[in-house]
């Protein structure tokens, strides 16, 4: 079993209008996990607990083998964290920030920092207050990445970036995939970014983890099946079917664990299979969320 970089066990956090409910999450070392959820789903709250910036009401958070927030100080040199809430000094230039971070973190890599300056098209002498939002985000990421931390925790790293800047950041994260010693957790509501660079994916909705798996398993297991029914009677769901959209005798069916026995069962019921379609990660996420919310609504009645 791989050693874990992050482990959350039964983590709960109550707010007046929101609850983080019994969150369990594991991220093995050397993996990149995309943490996907809509705005307000609980991504940032979960990350703050991981970073020791917020205390859970109950449950445990362990990072690089150390309990958080108890040992936050001991592991800070090994964890790089970036979020939209973090601010740089507007009156100082990027070069000043780089020298400051270098003086604190012994893992700083000058050559890598210079590479990132060029890739991100940033100017050492330019003051932070003169940066665009996209430049500010890229500067933050440069300061975190050049430290070469064992664990990167990035909260919505591509939010606010134009398509070119987002591609630059995603390309850099993709390069990290080649480094088996580095681990990344990054949150996003942009499933296209997650699909490109993650090898592990976790979905969160309304404060609860609703699904987690490696990317290949998600993409292999989920299918949309287009069928023609023998009559316009409502289609009866069967195992591994999470969604049915029916219009007369035509129906679109989503399976979260597709196998050919489903097609054989339809054949026995005189249901004609018109097409079996792959699904994007965004489609899988939305179907997952809708299925859970429908189950919650039924349970509440």
Order of alpha helices (4+ residues) and beta strands (2+ residues): beta-beta-beta-alpha-beta-beta-alpha-beta-alpha-alpha-alpha-beta-alpha-beta-alpha-beta-beta-alpha-beta-beta-beta-alpha-beta-alpha
